[in-house]
Amino acid sequence: MARLTLNDHPVEIRMDPQTPLLWGLRDGANLTGTKYGCGTGDCGACTVMVDGAALRSCLVTLGECEGRFVTTIEGLSQDRSHPVQQAMVAEQAIQCGFCTPGVVIAAAALLARNANPSEAEIGAALPNLCRCGVHPRLLAAVQRAGRVLRREETISAAPAPGIAPEDAARAVPALNPTSSEH
């Protein structure tokens, strides 16, 4: 069992503390935006923020997250308005979408520390594997999101297609931190 703050909500995930955070998120909390890619920390599909730092959730246990703040792609913004999400759409940096949640989280963590990173800093912060070959557009999206955060630019992108966030929130039962039903 692990108690942590998940997407700004205190929760208790009733799983073995040695369980990788990835599976605690996907199976214990029903947050499936964090993807399983390789299980060895190489691909970055499972990247989440733990206390503001981008970490591979397949390499961190629930026990190691006890008392910490974890942010997943679902918690970055409810309405897809985070500058990185908007810039990814505006720069057409999304192809198949499998690596996208990990890339967005890694970029958001970088830009929270440094809103004007160099190309080398972006490359070091986003070693995520993208088989679609959109790395030049990923770089442009992170640079653009940085400009938005520095208030040098605005993005007037249409909302991403799919289920409206408010509808998705209603479709998934809310985590109840005081409930013993997990």
Secondary structure in CASP SS format (residue, H / E / C, confidence):
PFRMAT SS
TARGET T0000
AUTHOR 0000-0000-0000
METHOD secondary structure of the structure
MODEL  1
M C 1.00
A E 1.00
R E 1.00
L E 1.00
T E 1.00
L E 1.00
N C 1.00
D C 1.00
H E 1.00
P E 1.00
V E 1.00
E E 1.00
I E 1.00
R C 1.00
M C 1.00
D C 1.00
P C 1.00
Q C 1.00
T C 1.00
P E 1.00
L H 1.00
L H 1.00
W H 1.00
G H 1.00
L H 1.00
R H 1.00
D H 1.00
G H 1.00
A C 1.00
N C 1.00
L C 1.00
T C 1.00
G C 1.00
T C 1.00
K C 1.00
Y C 1.00
G C 1.00
C C 1.00
G C 1.00
T C 1.00
G C 1.00
D C 1.00
C C 1.00
G C 1.00
A C 1.00
C C 1.00
T E 1.00
V E 1.00
M E 1.00
V E 1.00
D C 1.00
G C 1.00
A E 1.00
A E 1.00
L E 1.00
R E 1.00
S C 1.00
C C 1.00
L C 1.00
V C 1.00
T E 1.00
L C 1.00
G H 1.00
E H 1.00
C H 1.00
E C 1.00
G C 1.00
R C 1.00
F E 1.00
V E 1.00
T E 1.00
T C 1.00
I H 1.00
E H 1.00
G H 1.00
L H 1.00
S C 1.00
Q C 1.00
D C 1.00
R C 1.00
S C 1.00
H C 1.00
P H 1.00
V H 1.00
Q H 1.00
Q H 1.00
A H 1.00
M H 1.00
V H 1.00
A H 1.00
E C 1.00
Q C 1.00
A C 1.00
I C 1.00
Q C 1.00
C C 1.00
G C 1.00
F C 1.00
C C 1.00
T H 1.00
P H 1.00
G H 1.00
V H 1.00
V H 1.00
I H 1.00
A H 1.00
A H 1.00
A H 1.00
A H 1.00
L H 1.00
L H 1.00
A H 1.00
R H 1.00
N C 1.00
A C 1.00
N C 1.00
P C 1.00
S C 1.00
E H 1.00
A H 1.00
E H 1.00
I H 1.00
G H 1.00
A H 1.00
A H 1.00
L C 1.00
P C 1.00
N C 1.00
L C 1.00
C C 1.00
R C 1.00
C C 1.00
G C 1.00
V C 1.00
H H 1.00
P H 1.00
R H 1.00
L H 1.00
L H 1.00
A H 1.00
A H 1.00
V H 1.00
Q H 1.00
R H 1.00
A H 1.00
G H 1.00
R H 1.00
V H 1.00
L H 1.00
R C 1.00
R C 1.00
E C 1.00
E C 1.00
T C 1.00
I C 1.00
S C 1.00
A C 1.00
A C 1.00
P C 1.00
A C 1.00
P C 1.00
G C 1.00
I C 1.00
A C 1.00
P H 1.00
E H 1.00
D H 1.00
A H 1.00
A H 1.00
R H 1.00
A H 1.00
V C 1.00
P C 1.00
A C 1.00
L C 1.00
N C 1.00
P C 1.00
T C 1.00
S C 1.00
S C 1.00
E C 1.00
H C 1.00
END
